[in-house]
Amino acid sequence: MTEQTLAPEVTPETTADAGDAGYRKALKPRHVTMIAIGGAIGTGLFLGAGGRLAQAGPALAIVYAVCGLFAFFVVRALGELILYRPSSGAFVSYAREFMGEKGAYVAGWMHFLNWSTTGIADITAIALYAHFWSFFTPIPQWVLALIALAVVLTLNLVSVKLFGEMEFWFAIVKVAALVLFMVIGIVLLATRTPIDGVAGGPQLITGHGGIFPAGLLPMVMIVQGVVFAYASIELVGVAAGETEHPEKIMPKAINSIMWRIAVFYVGSVVLLAMLLPWSSYTKEQSPFVTVLSHLGVPAADSVMNLVVLTAALSSLNSGLYSTGRILRSMAAAGSAPKFTGVLNRNQVPYGGILLTASVCVLGVGLNYLVPKEAFDIVLNFAAIGILATWAIIVLCHLLFVRKTERDGLERPSFRLPFSPYTEIVTLVFLAAVVVLMGFDETGRITLMALPVIALALVAGWFAVRKRIDMKAFDKAGL
């Protein structure tokens, strides 16, 4: 027998995370599947695709495909780590094992930065979407934002099963809306039904400047915005710690992300480009509403507004869920406040969830003070958080692969293909996105915030380092 066959296989039982103790394994396969789907479909498609089509034309489909491929590499790397050792601490737990507690500290607080600021963006978006209907118009934006936060927070604190149910139905709404639109679009193309007197088809692409009507530069410049459209696909990793038999469920859920990106993102953009000229779309309106309104479909804008409202609620729900679990993993080592490690009687880490919600309350204040600018302000910080989280996941996987080679261990059968080249190319891509941010006015503001965030992390580490206690993790085998 060869040395390879004699090498012990890394299994989920090899090590454990002390921060996982006490959780209920209440998430079912259908919950996890829909969390994976919901994480890959959000307002970046429902709303953002219109402005990006107007900027880059049909080339947007290529950008969605390329960015989707790298997003898949990130979540596939996370998937292999999950099969190695499922944990609600997810990338924080893996950073702790392969990069030390400093790595876990950076991973956790950057994730918190991402989702606490995304939460502010979500409640702002929910308030704006609600104002679309005249019934809510008299209610101040900040009041609607506070109500949205209070409702989702309350439901999130009840149980992980209720969280899973909410995400399941939120995802159902998003997927059903996309499938219905795509069916309508395909029927229109197949029957050569004209829109505004012109039948759709590939000629609407070739006859309006081709795939690159504005050249290559606009296509490159929208890459940074498209990457953030995929933010939250990594949340499926956090759900693994509260799932029975993650070794069976996770590979299917993660692999499904790739074809759903291909169908829903790339397929939708191709359909949109063949139904109307790319210049018909604007950033002020959902591209799906644009098509349906040109068809004369009644209340199309109201229906799509309900869908994007659902997407924002789903994002807020997921952010509260994930930060609660991540902060509890950090609290077990002392790098997060002690109260964030406490579970309520339903085994929900309410301390971390409440901490995230308290930052969102600051967002309610932003909605009161600067309602028009609140959304853009917080998205700058969320962008930094998601890039850092993805980079840490990829680095952890790279270090994990090196450990298996060094110690003669066999990796799980569910693997990131072409490692270590895939990790290196993905890290280069993420670095390129950071560089591209410097060419955008909003992106430059984001980059200017980096030194401030770095100083805050350093100051925070010096404040907590004396509290770091790894005894519980040493007992668990980390």
PyMOL commands that set and color helices and strands:
alter all, ss='L'
color gray80, all
select helices_A, chain A and resi 3-6+18-20+29-40+43-46+48-84+90-130+141-158+160-190+203-206+216-221+223-229+235-242+246-275+278-280+287-294+300-333+338-341+350-369+374-407+421-437+441-467+471-476
alter helices_A, ss='H'
color red, helices_A
select strands_A, chain A and resi 194-195+198-199
alter strands_A, ss='S'
color yellow, strands_A
deselect
rebuild
show_as cartoon
